[in-house]
Amino acid sequence: MMKNPPTLKALHSESSLVELKLKIFRKLTTDELINSLKLDQPGCLKARPDGTMIDGHHRIAVLRERGVDVDLLPREIIVKQ
Protein backbone atom coordinates (compact mmCIF):
# COMPACT_ATOMS: atom_id res chain seq x y z
CA MET A 1 0.00 0.00 0.00
CA MET A 2 1.17 3.53 -0.74
CA LYS A 3 2.29 5.67 2.19
CA ASN A 4 0.12 8.65 1.21
CA PRO A 5 -2.45 7.43 -1.29
CA PRO A 6 -4.24 10.16 -3.24
CA THR A 7 -7.60 11.43 -2.03
CA LEU A 8 -10.45 9.31 -3.30
CA LYS A 9 -12.65 11.10 -5.79
CA ALA A 10 -15.77 10.08 -7.67
CA LEU A 11 -15.69 9.02 -11.30
CA HIS A 12 -19.22 10.41 -11.64
CA SER A 13 -20.93 13.30 -9.85
CA GLU A 14 -22.46 12.83 -6.41
CA SER A 15 -25.89 13.27 -8.01
CA SER A 16 -25.33 9.96 -9.81
CA LEU A 17 -25.44 8.06 -6.51
CA VAL A 18 -28.49 5.79 -6.35
CA GLU A 19 -30.57 6.55 -3.24
CA LEU A 20 -31.73 2.92 -2.91
CA LYS A 21 -28.12 1.68 -2.82
CA LEU A 22 -27.24 4.33 -0.24
CA LYS A 23 -30.21 3.25 1.89
CA ILE A 24 -29.08 -0.39 1.78
CA PHE A 25 -25.47 0.47 2.65
CA ARG A 26 -26.57 2.76 5.48
CA LYS A 27 -28.10 -0.28 7.19
CA LEU A 28 -24.66 -1.90 7.46
CA THR A 29 -22.27 -1.20 10.30
CA THR A 30 -19.15 0.83 9.64
CA ASP A 31 -17.02 -2.30 10.12
CA GLU A 32 -19.15 -4.24 7.61
CA LEU A 33 -18.70 -1.49 5.03
CA ILE A 34 -14.95 -1.28 5.58
CA ASN A 35 -14.61 -5.07 5.42
CA SER A 36 -16.56 -5.17 2.14
CA LEU A 37 -13.97 -2.82 0.61
CA LYS A 38 -10.93 -4.90 1.61
CA LEU A 39 -8.65 -6.20 -1.12
CA ASP A 40 -9.62 -9.85 -0.59
CA GLN A 41 -13.32 -9.12 -1.26
CA PRO A 42 -15.01 -9.39 -4.69
CA GLY A 43 -16.27 -5.78 -4.48
CA CYS A 44 -13.03 -4.35 -3.10
CA LEU A 45 -12.24 -0.67 -3.39
CA LYS A 46 -10.80 -0.01 -6.84
CA ALA A 47 -9.29 3.28 -7.94
CA ARG A 48 -7.02 4.74 -10.57
CA PRO A 49 -3.56 5.95 -9.56
CA ASP A 50 -4.95 9.52 -9.20
CA GLY A 51 -7.59 8.36 -6.68
CA THR A 52 -10.58 8.21 -9.05
CA MET A 53 -12.86 5.44 -7.73
CA ILE A 54 -13.95 2.71 -10.10
CA ASP A 55 -15.69 0.49 -7.54
CA GLY A 56 -16.94 1.30 -4.03
CA HIS A 57 -18.38 4.80 -4.53
CA HIS A 58 -21.66 4.24 -2.66
CA ARG A 59 -19.95 2.56 0.30
CA ILE A 60 -17.31 5.31 0.43
CA ALA A 61 -20.08 7.95 0.40
CA VAL A 62 -21.75 6.31 3.42
CA LEU A 63 -18.44 6.00 5.28
CA ARG A 64 -17.72 9.68 4.61
CA GLU A 65 -21.15 10.56 6.05
CA ARG A 66 -20.03 8.74 9.18
CA GLY A 67 -16.78 10.67 9.40
CA VAL A 68 -14.45 7.82 8.40
CA ASP A 69 -11.13 8.86 6.81
CA VAL A 70 -11.64 6.76 3.69
CA ASP A 71 -8.53 8.10 1.97
CA LEU A 72 -6.43 5.80 4.17
CA LEU A 73 -8.24 2.63 3.04
CA PRO A 74 -6.26 0.17 0.90
CA ARG A 75 -7.38 0.04 -2.68
CA GLU A 76 -6.69 -1.97 -5.81
CA ILE A 77 -5.01 0.33 -8.32
CA ILE A 78 -6.41 0.02 -11.84
CA VAL A 79 -4.30 1.63 -14.55
CA LYS A 80 -6.38 3.00 -17.43
CA GLN A 81 -5.58 1.11 -20.62
GROMACS elastic network, one bead per residue, 0.5 to 0.9 nm:
[ bonds ]
;  ai    aj funct       b0    kb
    1     4     6  0.87302   500
    1     5     6  0.79289   500
    1    74     6  0.63229   500
    1    75     6  0.78490   500
    2     5     6  0.53491   500
    2     6     6  0.89138   500
    2    74     6  0.83183   500
    3    72     6  0.89464   500
    4     7     6  0.88189   500
    4    71     6  0.87011   500
    4    72     6  0.77298   500
    5     8     6  0.84550   500
    5    49     6  0.84700   500
    5    50     6  0.85575   500
    5    51     6  0.75086   500
    5    71     6  0.69339   500
    5    72     6  0.69507   500
    5    73     6  0.86743   500
    5    74     6  0.84859   500
    5    75     6  0.89869   500
    6     9     6  0.88451   500
    6    49     6  0.76246   500
    6    50     6  0.60443   500
    6    51     6  0.51382   500
    6    52     6  0.88246   500
    6    71     6  0.70615   500
    6    72     6  0.88726   500
    7    50     6  0.78810   500
    7    51     6  0.55761   500
    7    52     6  0.82797   500
    7    70     6  0.84258   500
    7    71     6  0.52960   500
    7    72     6  0.84598   500
    8    47     6  0.76854   500
    8    50     6  0.80658   500
    8    52     6  0.58515   500
    8    53     6  0.63485   500
    8    60     6  0.87810   500
    8    70     6  0.75380   500
    8    71     6  0.57397   500
    9    12     6  0.88202   500
    9    47     6  0.87694   500
    9    50     6  0.85691   500
    9    51     6  0.58205   500
    9    53     6  0.59772   500
    9    57     6  0.85990   500
   10    13     6  0.64657   500
   10    14     6  0.73490   500
   10    51     6  0.84111   500
   10    52     6  0.56778   500
   10    53     6  0.54729   500
   10    54     6  0.79641   500
   10    57     6  0.66698   500
   11    52     6  0.56413   500
   11    53     6  0.57979   500
   11    54     6  0.66524   500
   11    57     6  0.84140   500
   12    15     6  0.81106   500
   12    16     6  0.63908   500
   12    17     6  0.83899   500
   12    53     6  0.89747   500
   13    16     6  0.55216   500
   13    17     6  0.76691   500
   14    17     6  0.56213   500
   14    61     6  0.87061   500
   15    18     6  0.80856   500
   17    20     6  0.88939   500
   17    21     6  0.78482   500
   17    22     6  0.75213   500
   17    57     6  0.80270   500
   17    58     6  0.66135   500
   17    61     6  0.87416   500
   18    21     6  0.54320   500
   18    22     6  0.64054   500
   18    23     6  0.87859   500
   18    58     6  0.79172   500
   19    22     6  0.50010   500
   19    23     6  0.61039   500
   19    24     6  0.86863   500
   20    23     6  0.50411   500
   20    24     6  0.63173   500
   20    25     6  0.87264   500
   21    24     6  0.51263   500
   21    25     6  0.61980   500
   21    26     6  0.85137   500
   21    58     6  0.69499   500
   21    59     6  0.87856   500
   22    25     6  0.51345   500
   22    26     6  0.59685   500
   22    27     6  0.87836   500
   22    58     6  0.60836   500
   22    59     6  0.75157   500
   22    61     6  0.80442   500
   22    62     6  0.68874   500
   23    26     6  0.51437   500
   23    27     6  0.67122   500
   24    27     6  0.55032   500
   24    28     6  0.73538   500
   25    28     6  0.54189   500
   25    29     6  0.84548   500
   25    33     6  0.74371   500
   25    58     6  0.75468   500
   25    59     6  0.63524   500
   25    62     6  0.69669   500
   26    29     6  0.75753   500
   26    30     6  0.87250   500
   26    33     6  0.89558   500
   26    59     6  0.84067   500
   26    62     6  0.63274   500
   26    63     6  0.87549   500
   28    31     6  0.80989   500
   28    32     6  0.59920   500
   28    33     6  0.64502   500
   29    32     6  0.51176   500
   29    33     6  0.63692   500
   29    34     6  0.87060   500
   30    33     6  0.51862   500
   30    34     6  0.62102   500
   30    35     6  0.85526   500
   30    62     6  0.86937   500
   30    63     6  0.68080   500
   30    66     6  0.79743   500
   30    68     6  0.85080   500
   31    34     6  0.50954   500
   31    35     6  0.59583   500
   31    36     6  0.84914   500
   32    35     6  0.51010   500
   32    36     6  0.61230   500
   32    37     6  0.88204   500
   33    36     6  0.51447   500
   33    37     6  0.66063   500
   33    59     6  0.63544   500
   33    60     6  0.83241   500
   33    62     6  0.85315   500
   33    63     6  0.75039   500
   34    37     6  0.52931   500
   34    38     6  0.67190   500
   34    59     6  0.82244   500
   34    60     6  0.86849   500
   34    63     6  0.80759   500
   34    70     6  0.88883   500
   34    73     6  0.81722   500
   35    38     6  0.53102   500
   35    39     6  0.89236   500
   35    41     6  0.79211   500
   35    44     6  0.87030   500
   36    39     6  0.86147   500
   36    40     6  0.88079   500
   36    41     6  0.61330   500
   36    42     6  0.81755   500
   36    43     6  0.66598   500
   36    44     6  0.63765   500
   36    45     6  0.83406   500
   36    56     6  0.89560   500
   36    59     6  0.86455   500
   37    40     6  0.83549   500
   37    41     6  0.65973   500
   37    42     6  0.85048   500
   37    43     6  0.63245   500
   37    46     6  0.85778   500
   37    55     6  0.89639   500
   37    56     6  0.68881   500
   37    59     6  0.80557   500
   37    60     6  0.87951   500
   37    73     6  0.82760   500
   37    74     6  0.82777   500
   37    75     6  0.79083   500
   38    41     6  0.56277   500
   38    42     6  0.87437   500
   38    43     6  0.81472   500
   38    44     6  0.51856   500
   38    45     6  0.66762   500
   38    73     6  0.81277   500
   38    74     6  0.69313   500
   38    75     6  0.74474   500
   39    42     6  0.79599   500
   39    43     6  0.83350   500
   39    44     6  0.51455   500
   39    45     6  0.69686   500
   39    46     6  0.86972   500
   39    74     6  0.70980   500
   39    75     6  0.65602   500
   39    76     6  0.66163   500
   40    43     6  0.87166   500
   40    44     6  0.69404   500
   41    44     6  0.51139   500
   41    45     6  0.87774   500
   43    46     6  0.82922   500
   43    55     6  0.69951   500
   43    56     6  0.71261   500
   44    55     6  0.70842   500
   44    56     6  0.69409   500
   44    75     6  0.71727   500
   44    76     6  0.72925   500
   45    53     6  0.75220   500
   45    54     6  0.77120   500
   45    55     6  0.55216   500
   45    56     6  0.51440   500
   45    57     6  0.83021   500
   45    60     6  0.87235   500
   45    73     6  0.82554   500
   45    74     6  0.74043   500
   45    76     6  0.61890   500
   45    77     6  0.88047   500
   46    51     6  0.89618   500
   46    52     6  0.85181   500
   46    53     6  0.58965   500
   46    54     6  0.52884   500
   46    56     6  0.68856   500
   46    74     6  0.89783   500
   46    75     6  0.53864   500
   46    77     6  0.59801   500
   46    78     6  0.66489   500
   47    50     6  0.77019   500
   47    51     6  0.54962   500
   47    52     6  0.52166   500
   47    54     6  0.51636   500
   47    55     6  0.69897   500
   47    56     6  0.88139   500
   47    75     6  0.64639   500
   47    76     6  0.62324   500
   47    77     6  0.52173   500
   47    78     6  0.58509   500
   47    79     6  0.84503   500
   48    51     6  0.53416   500
   48    52     6  0.52013   500
   48    53     6  0.65281   500
   48    54     6  0.72304   500
   48    76     6  0.82339   500
   48    77     6  0.53495   500
   48    79     6  0.57376   500
   48    80     6  0.71059   500
   49    52     6  0.74002   500
   49    77     6  0.59421   500
   49    78     6  0.69719   500
   49    79     6  0.66480   500
   49    80     6  0.88733   500
   51    71     6  0.87089   500
   51    77     6  0.85920   500
   53    56     6  0.68928   500
   53    57     6  0.64097   500
   54    57     6  0.74158   500
   54    78     6  0.81930   500
   55    58     6  0.85699   500
   56    59     6  0.54213   500
   56    60     6  0.60104   500
   56    61     6  0.85810   500
   57    60     6  0.51024   500
   57    61     6  0.60918   500
   57    62     6  0.87697   500
   58    61     6  0.50607   500
   58    62     6  0.64265   500
   58    63     6  0.87482   500
   59    62     6  0.51998   500
   59    63     6  0.62394   500
   59    64     6  0.86216   500
   60    63     6  0.50200   500
   60    64     6  0.60629   500
   60    65     6  0.85906   500
   60    68     6  0.88257   500
   60    70     6  0.66978   500
   61    64     6  0.51365   500
   61    65     6  0.63146   500
   61    66     6  0.88179   500
   62    65     6  0.50329   500
   62    66     6  0.64821   500
   62    67     6  0.89126   500
   62    68     6  0.89606   500
   63    66     6  0.50276   500
   63    67     6  0.64423   500
   63    68     6  0.53744   500
   63    69     6  0.79940   500
   63    70     6  0.70157   500
   64    68     6  0.53352   500
   64    69     6  0.69915   500
   64    70     6  0.68038   500
   65    68     6  0.76101   500
   67    70     6  0.86191   500
   68    71     6  0.87409   500
   69    72     6  0.62051   500
   69    73     6  0.78428   500
   70    73     6  0.53919   500
   70    74     6  0.89564   500
   71    74     6  0.83175   500
   72    75     6  0.89968   500
   78    81     6  0.88883   500
